[in-house]
């Protein structure tokens, strides 16, 4: 029966899918959370759109019985860590993260064993297992605050993003032991193409996510999380901005500042002027959102021992704000 329903709904228009999703949300007592990097039609459909910190806070506050997370796997895991008794759905279980994948739990455990007596700060872009091995989690919004909260005489490991870690080192003056991980999207932003754009638009300001390599951040007028970048283009008097992060953020930016010129920083691909784009974020579709709500699957399931340890590290972050 389910197969018959799925084959029939696969022929629905986007408008009909959206209407069906709204009905299913009511029937399932569900909320849809979406990251800024999702497709515009999913952002428009979501109950809340935000960065990793905002999404974690929204997941923690919801009273809905079902949380559908339009994002990537570690984000849905975070929602489950905070909501063990609720159903958490991810439209496509293959929507992973290159940065999270760069820190396999068994290798991370071995790394920690080589650095005893360190406070372990892990960026939220990591697996539940890595969170469970961490003392406190951070996001790009609060990484500096989290590290500054640790006594100056304590040694600190920062994982998995080495570029965010290097940025936090510069901002805090702390020496951190960095895990060697990167986000494939942010490291693929082309410095040469970006400088060409800056030459073409001499009045433009560059805003960049701290997952970008140092040579990109060195050119930036403002560095911050996706929410911070969105806030900056709204409050800054400038009229042209080059945006060095995943291109999905431009949807909300253009809605917020329709009179300003927003240009995506281009990727390195030889034959492309396109923005940097996360293939995992774009795996979610309206059809998959619909089918996940319809069938209550794919569901995020975590081993309780891992979930509980990971929650301790997450709660420490959220207490800092």
Backbone as CSV, one residue per row, in Angstrom:
resi,resn,N_x,N_y,N_z,CA_x,CA_y,CA_z,C_x,C_y,C_z
1,UNK,0.825,-1.215,0.000,0.000,0.000,0.000,0.857,1.261,0.000
2,UNK,1.910,1.271,0.841,2.768,2.442,0.880,3.414,2.694,-0.473
3,UNK,3.872,1.603,-1.115,4.492,1.754,-2.419,3.553,2.370,-3.429
4,UNK,2.258,1.998,-3.360,1.263,2.559,-4.269,1.081,4.046,-4.025
5,UNK,1.017,4.429,-2.738,0.857,5.838,-2.392,2.056,6.645,-2.880
6,UNK,3.286,6.116,-2.650,4.484,6.834,-3.059,4.532,7.028,-4.570
7,UNK,4.169,5.990,-5.331,4.232,6.114,-6.785,3.218,7.127,-7.287
8,UNK,2.069,7.213,-6.589,1.057,8.170,-7.007,1.482,9.602,-6.661
9,UNK,2.018,9.818,-5.430,2.395,11.160,-5.028,3.621,11.657,-5.787
10,UNK,4.410,10.747,-6.357,5.586,11.166,-7.117,5.203,12.000,-8.325
11,UNK,3.920,11.917,-8.750,3.471,12.655,-9.915,2.848,13.998,-9.550
12,UNK,2.811,14.323,-8.266,2.216,15.585,-7.845,3.112,16.763,-8.237
13,UNK,2.489,17.912,-8.488,3.239,19.137,-8.734,3.832,19.626,-7.417
14,UNK,4.768,20.584,-7.500,5.340,21.144,-6.279,4.254,21.760,-5.402
15,UNK,3.303,22.450,-6.029,2.207,23.064,-5.256,1.414,21.995,-4.512
16,UNK,1.099,20.916,-5.189,0.334,19.836,-4.556,1.143,19.149,-3.459
17,UNK,2.446,19.017,-3.680,3.292,18.440,-2.640,3.305,19.311,-1.393
18,UNK,3.410,20.621,-1.575,3.415,21.536,-0.434,2.097,21.439,0.336
19,UNK,0.991,21.393,-0.389,-0.308,21.254,0.276,-0.382,19.940,1.048
20,UNK,0.115,18.870,0.461,0.097,17.568,1.131,1.005,17.566,2.355
21,UNK,2.149,18.239,2.258,3.070,18.312,3.393,2.427,19.055,4.557
22,UNK,1.724,20.141,4.267,1.033,20.876,5.340,-0.007,19.992,6.031
23,UNK,-0.711,19.190,5.273,-1.703,18.289,5.877,-1.016,17.232,6.743
24,UNK,0.070,16.675,6.223,0.786,15.652,6.977,1.393,16.220,8.260
25,UNK,1.857,17.467,8.205,2.405,18.090,9.411,1.375,18.113,10.532
26,UNK,0.146,18.463,10.192,-0.916,18.502,11.204,-1.228,17.107,11.709
27,UNK,-1.305,16.154,10.804,-1.627,14.782,11.194,-0.542,14.164,12.069
28,UNK,0.714,14.500,11.797,1.839,13.897,12.516,2.304,14.740,13.704
29,UNK,1.655,15.892,13.929,2.129,16.837,14.957,3.619,17.089,14.746
30,UNK,3.939,17.561,13.540,5.335,17.669,13.113,5.751,19.123,12.913
31,UNK,7.045,19.357,13.070,7.663,20.639,12.766,8.767,20.392,11.745
32,UNK,8.956,21.329,10.821,10.021,21.218,9.829,11.078,22.274,10.128
33,UNK,12.298,21.813,10.371,13.443,22.692,10.590,14.350,22.602,9.368
34,UNK,14.822,23.734,8.890,15.650,23.737,7.671,16.855,24.647,7.835
35,UNK,17.973,24.206,7.302,19.179,25.027,7.311,19.132,26.028,6.156
36,UNK,19.875,27.123,6.329,19.947,28.154,5.293,20.461,27.631,3.954
37,UNK,21.125,26.477,3.949,21.693,25.959,2.717,20.727,25.068,1.934
38,UNK,19.505,24.915,2.424,18.527,24.101,1.713,17.998,24.818,0.466
39,UNK,17.350,24.023,-0.404,16.715,24.601,-1.585,15.677,25.648,-1.165
40,UNK,15.500,26.731,-1.939,14.539,27.783,-1.566,13.143,27.264,-1.252
41,UNK,12.644,26.299,-2.029,11.285,25.816,-1.783,11.153,25.117,-0.440
42,UNK,12.234,24.511,0.043,12.188,23.883,1.362,12.300,24.946,2.452
43,UNK,13.129,25.955,2.233,13.211,27.053,3.200,11.851,27.729,3.371
44,UNK,11.149,27.940,2.261,9.844,28.591,2.325,8.814,27.727,3.057
45,UNK,8.991,26.439,3.002,8.055,25.503,3.615,8.292,25.341,5.113
46,UNK,9.518,25.561,5.554,9.925,25.231,6.922,9.265,26.134,7.959
47,UNK,9.129,25.584,9.165,8.636,26.366,10.303,9.734,27.245,10.880
48,UNK,10.989,26.793,10.734,12.123,27.578,11.220,13.297,27.329,10.296
49,UNK,13.969,28.417,9.887,15.174,28.334,9.070,16.293,29.031,9.830
50,UNK,17.459,28.384,9.922,18.531,29.000,10.680,19.863,28.326,10.470
51,UNK,20.848,28.777,11.274,22.154,28.128,11.273,22.149,27.025,12.318
52,UNK,23.291,26.379,12.520,23.332,25.203,13.388,22.934,25.524,14.823
53,UNK,23.366,26.679,15.337,23.002,27.046,16.705,21.503,27.303,16.812
54,UNK,20.969,28.116,15.901,19.546,28.414,15.936,18.690,27.175,15.775
55,UNK,19.131,26.254,14.923,18.375,25.017,14.703,18.418,24.122,15.931
56,UNK,19.569,24.055,16.597,19.660,23.270,17.828,18.733,23.845,18.895
57,UNK,18.706,25.169,19.003,17.826,25.812,19.982,16.357,25.584,19.639
58,UNK,16.025,25.653,18.349,14.640,25.413,17.933,14.228,23.974,18.210
59,UNK,15.134,23.030,17.940,14.834,21.622,18.215,14.625,21.388,19.698
60,UNK,15.389,22.101,20.511,15.296,21.929,21.961,13.992,22.485,22.519
61,UNK,13.445,23.498,21.864,12.260,24.179,22.384,10.952,23.606,21.868
62,UNK,10.992,22.830,20.804,9.743,22.423,20.163,8.904,21.497,21.040
63,UNK,7.597,21.608,20.888,6.689,20.685,21.542,6.121,19.660,20.579
64,UNK,6.567,19.725,19.312,6.067,18.795,18.304,6.549,17.377,18.599
65,UNK,5.730,16.409,18.252,6.117,15.022,18.475,7.103,14.534,17.420
66,UNK,7.011,15.106,16.210,7.900,14.708,15.113,8.687,15.923,14.632
67,UNK,9.992,15.753,14.494,10.863,16.791,13.954,11.395,16.296,12.620
68,UNK,11.020,16.976,11.556,11.619,16.672,10.259,12.734,17.679,10.023
69,UNK,13.954,17.170,9.864,15.114,18.036,9.738,15.572,18.079,8.295
70,UNK,15.345,19.201,7.653,15.828,19.412,6.290,17.220,20.015,6.389
71,UNK,18.184,19.108,6.441,19.573,19.507,6.580,20.423,18.296,6.263
72,UNK,21.480,18.099,7.041,22.329,16.926,6.846,22.326,16.079,8.111
73,UNK,22.988,14.926,8.016,22.838,13.885,9.028,23.207,14.356,10.431
74,UNK,24.328,15.066,10.588,24.735,15.457,11.937,23.724,16.419,12.566
75,UNK,23.033,17.204,11.750,22.030,18.121,12.271,20.827,17.369,12.824
76,UNK,20.374,16.372,12.073,19.257,15.555,12.548,19.656,14.779,13.801
77,UNK,20.904,14.304,13.841,21.396,13.637,15.054,21.359,14.581,16.246
78,UNK,21.739,15.833,16.028,21.711,16.818,17.108,20.300,16.979,17.659
79,UNK,19.313,17.047,16.766,17.919,17.147,17.210,17.514,15.924,18.026
80,UNK,17.968,14.744,17.615,17.637,13.520,18.347,18.336,13.477,19.697
81,UNK,19.583,13.939,19.749,20.312,13.997,21.012,19.537,14.821,22.035
82,UNK,18.945,15.909,21.579,18.204,16.806,22.472,16.765,16.355,22.708
83,UNK,16.271,15.432,21.875,14.870,14.999,21.942,14.769,13.480,21.852
84,UNK,15.248,12.773,22.863,15.294,11.305,22.766,13.929,10.640,22.635
85,UNK,12.874,11.293,23.098,11.547,10.681,23.071,10.710,11.118,21.875
86,UNK,11.284,11.968,21.028,10.567,12.412,19.843,11.094,11.698,18.605
87,UNK,10.251,11.645,17.586,10.657,11.077,16.303,11.373,12.150,15.497
88,UNK,12.590,11.848,15.052,13.359,12.781,14.226,13.577,12.142,12.862
89,UNK,13.133,12.829,11.834,13.230,12.321,10.466,14.221,13.145,9.654
90,UNK,14.953,12.464,8.789,15.841,13.110,7.817,15.401,12.643,6.439
91,UNK,14.994,13.545,5.552,14.431,13.112,4.269,15.321,12.170,3.469
92,UNK,16.637,12.326,3.578,17.559,11.441,2.865,18.717,11.092,3.796
93,UNK,18.814,9.839,4.211,19.872,9.427,5.136,21.258,9.556,4.528
94,UNK,21.341,9.675,3.217,22.636,9.841,2.561,23.121,11.289,2.572
95,UNK,22.316,12.190,3.124,22.716,13.591,3.210,23.720,13.740,4.348
96,UNK,24.978,13.499,4.019,26.030,13.513,5.022,26.745,14.850,5.074
97,UNK,28.017,14.822,5.464,28.797,16.057,5.604,30.266,15.694,5.482
98,UNK,30.960,16.324,4.564,32.377,16.023,4.358,33.196,16.332,5.603
99,UNK,32.805,17.373,6.335,33.536,17.745,7.544,33.328,16.706,8.643
100,UNK,32.080,16.287,8.851,31.820,15.245,9.839,32.531,13.955,9.465
101,UNK,32.545,13.639,8.179,33.205,12.413,7.716,34.715,12.455,7.922
102,UNK,35.276,13.655,8.046,36.727,13.780,8.209,37.195,13.359,9.599
103,UNK,36.262,13.115,10.506,36.615,12.702,11.870,35.917,11.388,12.211
104,UNK,36.412,10.260,11.669,35.833,8.965,12.019,36.012,8.707,13.525
105,UNK,34.986,8.209,14.203,35.058,8.055,15.670,36.267,7.281,16.164
106,UNK,36.622,6.186,15.490,37.738,5.379,15.978,39.071,6.129,15.857
107,UNK,39.253,6.893,14.785,40.478,7.683,14.629,40.484,8.864,15.608
108,UNK,39.311,9.416,15.860,39.224,10.530,16.801,39.564,10.052,18.210
109,UNK,39.097,8.874,18.571,39.421,8.307,19.881,40.926,8.134,20.034
110,UNK,41.576,7.624,18.999,43.027,7.439,19.041,43.742,8.784,19.165
111,UNK,43.229,9.800,18.488,43.805,11.143,18.564,43.703,11.689,19.982
112,UNK,42.557,11.504,20.609,42.375,11.977,21.985,43.315,11.251,22.943
113,UNK,43.523,9.974,22.705,44.424,9.201,23.563,45.861,9.715,23.488
114,UNK,46.204,10.327,22.345,47.542,10.889,22.182,47.676,12.252,22.864
115,UNK,46.541,12.837,23.245,46.543,14.174,23.859,45.724,14.148,25.158
116,UNK,46.214,13.433,26.168,45.469,13.375,27.426,45.444,14.738,28.127
117,UNK,44.481,14.900,29.002,44.358,16.114,29.827,44.039,17.366,29.015
118,UNK,43.460,17.189,27.831,42.992,18.323,27.031,41.470,18.442,27.147
119,UNK,40.990,19.662,27.177,39.554,19.902,27.034,39.219,19.743,25.551
120,UNK,38.193,18.956,25.247,37.852,18.664,23.859,36.658,19.515,23.435
121,UNK,36.909,20.458,22.527,35.859,21.296,21.949,35.600,20.792,20.538
122,UNK,34.391,20.347,20.286,34.058,19.860,18.947,32.995,20.742,18.311
123,UNK,33.283,21.131,17.092,32.326,21.866,16.267,31.114,20.969,16.042
124,UNK,29.952,21.543,16.018,28.722,20.771,15.915,28.661,19.921,14.649
125,UNK,29.469,20.268,13.652,29.530,19.507,12.397,30.350,18.232,12.586
126,UNK,29.855,17.353,13.430,30.531,16.077,13.690,29.468,15.058,14.084
127,UNK,29.860,13.795,14.094,28.916,12.722,14.399,28.541,12.707,15.876
128,UNK,27.471,12.002,16.186,27.056,11.839,17.584,28.148,11.172,18.399
129,UNK,28.869,10.223,17.777,29.944,9.524,18.488,31.068,10.481,18.868
130,UNK,31.418,11.401,17.976,32.453,12.388,18.286,31.946,13.363,19.342
131,UNK,30.705,13.765,19.252,30.141,14.626,20.300,30.226,13.948,21.659
132,UNK,29.981,12.647,21.684,30.000,11.903,22.937,31.398,11.839,23.539
133,UNK,32.437,12.025,22.723,33.818,12.031,23.212,34.292,13.436,23.570
134,UNK,33.417,14.417,23.421,33.788,15.820,23.602,33.343,16.340,24.958
135,UNK,34.025,17.398,25.405,33.634,18.044,26.661,32.575,19.116,26.432
136,UNK,32.667,19.791,25.301,31.698,20.838,24.975,31.644,20.995,23.458
137,UNK,30.455,21.302,22.952,30.237,21.519,21.521,30.216,23.024,21.258
138,UNK,30.520,23.411,20.036,30.384,24.812,19.640,29.815,24.867,18.233
139,UNK,29.377,26.040,17.835,29.018,26.310,16.451,29.874,27.481,15.982
140,UNK,29.769,27.821,14.719,30.534,28.975,14.240,30.043,30.263,14.887
141,UNK,28.808,30.267,15.375,28.263,31.448,16.055,28.908,31.690,17.407
142,UNK,29.276,30.616,18.099,29.729,30.788,19.484,31.081,30.142,19.784
143,UNK,31.822,29.738,18.759,33.087,29.032,18.979,34.064,29.857,19.802
144,UNK,34.166,31.144,19.511,35.079,32.007,20.262,34.644,32.081,21.721
145,UNK,33.356,32.244,21.951,32.830,32.323,23.313,33.081,31.029,24.077
146,UNK,32.877,29.894,23.394,33.088,28.601,24.042,34.551,28.446,24.461
147,UNK,35.481,28.737,23.578,36.898,28.589,23.917,37.293,29.573,25.016
148,UNK,36.775,30.784,24.949,37.082,31.769,25.994,36.523,31.357,27.357
149,UNK,35.530,30.483,27.373,34.955,30.040,28.647,35.827,29.010,29.365
150,UNK,36.824,28.486,28.665,37.696,27.459,29.229,38.877,28.141,29.927
151,UNK,39.193,27.751,31.161,40.311,28.390,31.875,41.584,28.427,31.033
152,UNK,42.298,29.533,31.128,43.463,29.771,30.275,44.579,28.761,30.490
153,UNK,44.601,28.114,31.651,45.668,27.158,31.921,45.360,25.754,31.406
154,UNK,44.187,25.573,30.785,43.824,24.261,30.253,44.206,24.156,28.783
155,UNK,44.743,23.002,28.399,45.025,22.725,27.002,43.733,22.332,26.296
156,UNK,43.618,22.725,25.024,42.354,22.548,24.309,42.583,21.878,22.957
157,UNK,41.777,20.863,22.680,41.675,20.279,21.344,40.466,20.893,20.669
158,UNK,40.644,21.303,19.405,39.509,21.825,18.626,39.344,20.957,17.382
159,UNK,38.136,20.433,17.202,37.877,19.532,16.063,36.458,19.777,15.536
160,UNK,36.128,19.334,14.300,37.064,18.781,13.323,37.568,19.794,12.302
161,UNK,37.063,21.043,12.304,37.411,21.976,11.228,38.660,22.777,11.573
162,UNK,39.741,22.544,10.850,40.995,23.225,11.169,40.957,24.707,10.817
163,UNK,40.137,25.078,9.821,40.075,26.494,9.456,39.275,27.296,10.481
164,UNK,38.163,26.759,10.927,37.440,27.415,12.015,38.320,27.450,13.259
165,UNK,39.037,26.351,13.530,39.928,26.317,14.687,41.014,27.369,14.607
166,UNK,41.593,27.543,13.413,42.638,28.558,13.240,42.063,29.961,13.440
167,UNK,40.845,30.169,12.961,40.177,31.461,13.168,39.964,31.713,14.661
168,UNK,39.509,30.692,15.384,39.286,30.834,16.833,40.607,31.114,17.548
169,UNK,41.689,30.473,17.103,43.008,30.763,17.679,43.348,32.239,17.542
170,UNK,43.131,32.779,16.337,43.464,34.191,16.099,42.600,35.119,16.937
171,UNK,41.345,34.771,17.106,40.424,35.643,17.832,40.604,35.569,19.346
172,UNK,41.065,34.431,19.845,41.185,34.247,21.299,42.621,34.367,21.800
173,UNK,43.588,34.197,20.896,44.972,34.180,21.329,45.365,32.885,22.015
174,UNK,44.491,31.878,21.969,44.767,30.594,22.593,45.470,29.671,21.604
175,UNK,46.365,28.832,22.122,46.982,27.803,21.293,46.117,26.558,21.365
176,UNK,45.608,26.121,20.218,44.717,24.972,20.161,45.375,23.834,19.400
177,UNK,45.074,22.615,19.820,45.478,21.443,19.056,44.354,21.180,18.055
178,UNK,44.653,21.255,16.771,43.620,21.204,15.736,43.565,19.841,15.059
179,UNK,42.351,19.325,14.938,42.122,18.150,14.091,42.181,18.609,12.636
180,UNK,42.712,17.762,11.768,42.930,18.143,10.371,41.713,17.815,9.512
181,UNK,40.640,18.580,9.684,39.429,18.385,8.888,39.017,19.678,8.208
182,UNK,38.297,19.562,7.085,37.819,20.740,6.357,36.433,20.461,5.778
183,UNK,35.751,21.543,5.439,34.493,21.463,4.698,34.811,21.578,3.217
184,UNK,34.401,20.590,2.438,34.754,20.591,1.013,34.150,21.778,0.269
185,UNK,33.051,22.303,0.746,32.406,23.436,0.078,33.216,24.714,0.274
186,UNK,33.592,24.999,1.517,34.272,26.261,1.803,35.711,26.287,1.301
187,UNK,36.381,25.132,1.282,37.756,25.136,0.765,37.779,25.181,-0.759
188,UNK,36.629,24.991,-1.391,36.574,25.011,-2.852,36.293,26.403,-3.412
189,UNK,36.114,27.380,-2.542,35.899,28.744,-3.028,37.200,29.256,-3.643
190,UNK,37.096,29.798,-4.831,38.281,30.208,-5.599,38.722,31.621,-5.230
191,UNK,39.962,31.736,-4.738,40.507,33.055,-4.413,40.695,33.888,-5.679
192,UNK,41.196,33.283,-6.751,41.436,34.026,-7.986,40.139,34.579,-8.567
193,UNK,39.111,33.742,-8.632,37.830,34.196,-9.174,37.199,35.250,-8.269
194,UNK,37.396,35.088,-6.965,36.842,36.060,-6.032,37.533,37.413,-6.181
195,UNK,38.856,37.395,-6.359,39.579,38.656,-6.557,39.170,39.320,-7.868
196,UNK,38.872,38.503,-8.881,38.362,39.062,-10.132,37.038,39.789,-9.886
197,UNK,36.169,39.173,-9.085,34.890,39.809,-8.758,35.102,41.102,-7.977
198,UNK,36.046,41.074,-7.030,36.321,42.282,-6.252,36.850,43.398,-7.149
199,UNK,37.634,43.020,-8.165,38.112,44.021,-9.115,36.992,44.563,-9.981
200,UNK,36.051,43.714,-10.323,34.912,44.100,-11.146,33.922,44.949,-10.357
201,UNK,33.875,44.705,-9.033,32.962,45.452,-8.158,33.789,46.073,-7.032
202,UNK,34.504,47.162,-7.309,35.441,47.726,-6.330,34.787,48.204,-5.033
203,UNK,33.500,48.473,-5.061,32.815,48.927,-3.853,32.226,47.764,-3.052
204,UNK,32.379,46.550,-3.554,31.781,45.395,-2.877,32.508,45.074,-1.579
205,UNK,31.753,44.538,-0.629,32.330,44.040,0.610,32.235,42.521,0.596
206,UNK,33.302,41.894,1.075,33.341,40.439,1.122,32.953,39.969,2.519
207,UNK,31.971,39.082,2.584,31.597,38.459,3.851,31.878,36.964,3.725
208,UNK,32.442,36.367,4.779,32.921,34.994,4.659,32.642,34.196,5.921
209,UNK,32.361,32.928,5.714,32.174,31.986,6.824,33.551,31.542,7.314
210,UNK,33.726,31.364,8.631,35.058,31.000,9.144,35.517,29.586,8.806
211,UNK,34.685,28.784,8.129,35.162,27.512,7.599,36.017,27.714,6.339
212,UNK,36.027,28.926,5.805,36.876,29.223,4.646,38.345,29.223,5.063
213,UNK,39.246,28.899,4.136,40.684,28.944,4.437,41.145,30.359,4.771
214,UNK,42.281,30.479,5.470,42.790,31.798,5.883,42.976,32.788,4.746
215,UNK,43.364,32.306,3.542,43.591,33.253,2.446,42.289,33.897,1.975
216,UNK,41.162,33.253,2.214,39.860,33.869,1.912,39.483,34.834,3.030
217,UNK,39.640,34.389,4.264,39.262,35.223,5.414,40.097,36.504,5.460
218,UNK,41.344,36.435,4.979,42.209,37.620,4.999,41.668,38.740,4.125
219,UNK,40.865,38.400,3.130,40.291,39.400,2.228,38.944,39.932,2.709
220,UNK,38.390,39.317,3.749,37.000,39.575,4.133,36.831,40.860,4.943
221,UNK,35.708,41.524,4.709,35.310,42.678,5.519,34.562,42.231,6.773
222,UNK,33.970,41.043,6.695,33.265,40.509,7.855,33.331,38.991,7.809
223,UNK,33.640,38.373,8.956,33.685,36.921,9.084,32.668,36.505,10.135
224,UNK,31.854,35.495,9.820,30.879,35.052,10.810,30.062,33.879,10.313
225,UNK,29.218,33.385,11.198,28.297,32.294,10.871,27.310,32.748,9.805
226,UNK,26.513,31.817,9.297,25.538,32.195,8.277,24.564,33.244,8.798
227,UNK,24.136,33.109,10.042,23.246,34.116,10.626,23.953,35.459,10.751
228,UNK,25.217,35.443,11.139,25.995,36.675,11.246,26.160,37.357,9.893
229,UNK,26.400,36.557,8.849,26.531,37.133,7.502,25.216,37.767,7.066
230,UNK,24.118,37.081,7.355,22.794,37.607,7.019,22.534,38.925,7.747
231,UNK,22.874,38.980,9.021,22.692,40.210,9.796,23.549,41.344,9.256
232,UNK,24.791,41.008,8.859,25.721,42.040,8.409,25.226,42.733,7.145
233,UNK,24.768,41.957,6.167,24.328,42.591,4.916,23.079,43.433,5.134
234,UNK,22.331,43.160,6.204,21.142,43.967,6.500,21.502,45.284,7.180
235,UNK,22.470,45.235,8.077,22.761,46.456,8.839,23.850,47.322,8.203
236,UNK,24.689,46.738,7.332,25.767,47.517,6.734,25.209,48.416,5.625
237,UNK,25.712,49.641,5.530,25.189,50.557,4.497,25.620,50.203,3.073
238,UNK,26.547,49.277,2.921,26.991,48.902,1.586,25.855,48.366,0.730
239,UNK,26.050,48.408,-0.582,24.996,47.965,-1.506,25.377,46.722,-2.304
240,UNK,26.669,46.362,-2.283,27.122,45.168,-3.014,27.966,44.303,-2.096
241,UNK,27.645,43.010,-2.074,28.353,42.077,-1.197,28.693,40.801,-1.968
242,UNK,29.908,40.326,-1.778,30.303,39.009,-2.266,30.248,38.066,-1.071
243,UNK,29.550,36.969,-1.236,29.224,36.097,-0.101,29.993,34.778,-0.226
244,UNK,30.952,34.584,0.665,31.807,33.400,0.621,31.306,32.347,1.614
245,UNK,30.292,31.648,1.192,29.789,30.476,1.909,28.897,29.712,0.940
246,UNK,28.232,28.675,1.412,27.357,27.895,0.539,26.246,28.775,-0.016
247,UNK,25.964,28.620,-1.303,25.085,29.549,-2.011,23.649,29.584,-1.533
248,UNK,23.211,28.587,-0.766,21.831,28.563,-0.310,21.439,29.750,0.546
249,UNK,22.409,30.370,1.216,22.110,31.509,2.088,21.592,32.704,1.305
250,UNK,21.902,32.758,0.002,21.498,33.918,-0.796,19.980,34.057,-0.886
251,UNK,19.243,32.960,-0.725,17.784,33.044,-0.786,17.246,33.950,0.315
252,UNK,17.667,33.707,1.548,17.204,34.534,2.670,17.792,35.944,2.601
253,UNK,19.035,36.040,2.155,19.652,37.362,2.045,18.895,38.242,1.063
254,UNK,18.566,37.685,-0.098,17.878,38.486,-1.114,16.487,38.883,-0.664
255,UNK,15.854,38.026,0.113,14.545,38.378,0.652,14.665,39.492,1.691
256,UNK,15.779,39.482,2.440,15.966,40.474,3.504,16.406,41.825,2.969
257,UNK,17.207,41.829,1.879,17.726,43.091,1.328,17.528,43.099,-0.194
258,UNK,16.283,43.197,-0.642,16.000,43.093,-2.077,16.642,44.180,-2.920
259,UNK,17.030,45.292,-2.313,17.627,46.383,-3.081,19.135,46.297,-3.197
260,UNK,19.746,45.280,-2.575,21.196,45.172,-2.599,21.654,44.098,-3.587
261,UNK,22.883,44.247,-4.058,23.461,43.311,-5.023,24.274,42.269,-4.268
262,UNK,23.823,41.026,-4.300,24.479,39.934,-3.585,25.064,38.971,-4.604
263,UNK,26.366,38.707,-4.486,27.083,37.878,-5.457,27.708,36.698,-4.723
264,UNK,27.438,35.501,-5.200,28.030,34.311,-4.587,29.498,34.193,-4.966
265,UNK,30.354,33.952,-3.989,31.762,33.689,-4.281,31.857,32.400,-5.091
266,UNK,32.572,32.405,-6.202,32.575,31.255,-7.106,33.467,30.115,-6.628
267,UNK,33.104,28.919,-7.071,33.885,27.723,-6.764,35.049,27.587,-7.733
268,UNK,35.932,26.639,-7.449,37.160,26.464,-8.223,36.975,25.785,-9.574
269,UNK,35.828,25.149,-9.805,35.645,24.362,-11.026,36.066,25.167,-12.257
270,UNK,36.832,24.535,-13.118,37.425,25.214,-14.268,36.397,25.908,-15.155
271,UNK,35.292,25.218,-15.384,34.311,25.733,-16.347,33.086,26.322,-15.662
272,UNK,33.252,26.731,-14.408,32.080,27.181,-13.665,32.300,28.544,-13.038
273,UNK,31.268,29.367,-13.102,31.237,30.605,-12.334,30.210,30.485,-11.218
274,UNK,29.728,29.268,-11.014,28.658,29.044,-10.048,29.177,29.177,-8.625
275,UNK,28.241,29.375,-7.717,28.580,29.477,-6.306,28.986,28.118,-5.749
276,UNK,29.649,28.159,-4.599,29.972,26.927,-3.899,28.664,26.308,-3.407
277,UNK,28.493,25.030,-3.642,27.230,24.373,-3.303,27.499,23.031,-2.639
278,UNK,26.792,22.763,-1.550,26.947,21.500,-0.840,26.033,20.455,-1.470
279,UNK,26.593,19.404,-2.055,25.734,18.400,-2.695,24.868,17.648,-1.695
280,UNK,25.331,17.552,-0.449,24.563,16.827,0.562,23.322,17.614,0.978
281,UNK,23.498,18.922,1.171,22.348,19.761,1.537,21.265,19.700,0.463
282,UNK,21.700,19.603,-0.790,20.746,19.655,-1.885,20.110,18.293,-2.177
283,UNK,20.445,17.265,-1.387,19.824,15.955,-1.576,18.366,15.942,-1.098
284,UNK,18.027,16.847,-0.195,16.650,16.925,0.270,15.787,17.611,-0.782
285,UNK,14.601,17.062,-1.019,13.659,17.617,-2.000,12.272,17.651,-1.385
286,UNK,11.373,18.376,-2.035,9.983,18.386,-1.569,9.403,16.980,-1.548
287,UNK,9.707,16.196,-2.559,9.192,14.828,-2.614,9.686,14.013,-1.420
288,UNK,10.973,14.135,-1.098,11.524,13.374,0.018,10.980,13.862,1.353
289,UNK,10.756,15.162,1.481,10.127,15.690,2.700,8.731,15.093,2.858
290,UNK,7.987,15.105,1.777,6.636,14.532,1.801,6.661,13.061,2.198
291,UNK,7.530,12.293,1.553,7.557,10.857,1.787,8.016,10.521,3.203
292,UNK,8.941,11.326,3.735,9.402,11.096,5.106,8.263,11.294,6.098
293,UNK,7.480,12.353,5.904,6.331,12.588,6.788,5.257,11.519,6.594
294,UNK,5.030,11.129,5.359,4.005,10.134,5.056,4.317,8.797,5.715
295,UNK,5.575,8.371,5.622,5.958,7.033,6.066,6.671,7.008,7.417
296,UNK,6.900,8.212,8.006,7.643,8.323,9.274,9.005,7.631,9.198
297,UNK,9.661,7.806,8.097,10.981,7.237,7.866,11.633,8.000,6.710
298,UNK,12.956,8.137,6.651,13.994,7.579,7.512,14.055,8.278,8.880
299,UNK,14.149,7.471,9.928,14.199,7.981,11.293,15.621,7.894,11.834
300,UNK,16.011,8.896,12.593,17.315,8.903,13.250,17.215,8.106,14.545
301,UNK,18.056,7.102,14.675,18.096,6.261,15.874,19.521,6.258,16.399
302,UNK,19.690,6.545,17.693,21.006,6.584,18.312,21.081,5.624,19.486
303,UNK,22.241,5.050,19.675,22.474,4.246,20.878,22.378,5.166,22.089
304,UNK,21.634,4.769,23.101,21.337,5.645,24.226,22.601,6.092,24.958
305,UNK,23.560,5.212,25.115,24.777,5.599,25.820,25.511,6.708,25.081
306,UNK,25.565,6.601,23.761,26.196,7.645,22.942,25.378,8.927,23.019
307,UNK,24.073,8.804,22.861,23.204,9.979,22.880,23.336,10.743,24.188
308,UNK,23.320,10.038,25.302,23.363,10.688,26.611,24.684,11.420,26.835
309,UNK,25.797,10.813,26.435,27.096,11.488,26.593,27.178,12.704,25.677
310,UNK,26.670,12.567,24.462,26.677,13.694,23.529,25.812,14.838,24.047
311,UNK,24.711,14.511,24.704,23.822,15.557,25.221,24.516,16.401,26.281
312,UNK,25.360,15.786,27.095,26.081,16.548,28.121,26.912,17.643,27.472
313,UNK,27.649,17.286,26.410,28.493,18.268,25.718,27.652,19.345,25.041
314,UNK,26.528,18.942,24.452,25.641,19.916,23.800,25.013,20.875,24.802
315,UNK,24.566,20.333,25.931,23.932,21.190,26.939,24.911,22.217,27.498
316,UNK,26.176,21.838,27.635,27.177,22.790,28.102,27.276,23.967,27.149
317,UNK,27.236,23.684,25.837,27.260,24.776,24.864,26.020,25.649,24.998
318,UNK,24.862,25.023,25.093,23.624,25.786,25.067,23.440,26.628,26.318
319,UNK,24.073,26.241,27.392,24.041,27.060,28.596,24.805,28.367,28.420
320,UNK,25.791,28.339,27.496,26.540,29.557,27.196,25.801,30.481,26.234
321,UNK,24.803,29.919,25.520,24.047,30.721,24.568,24.633,30.684,23.184
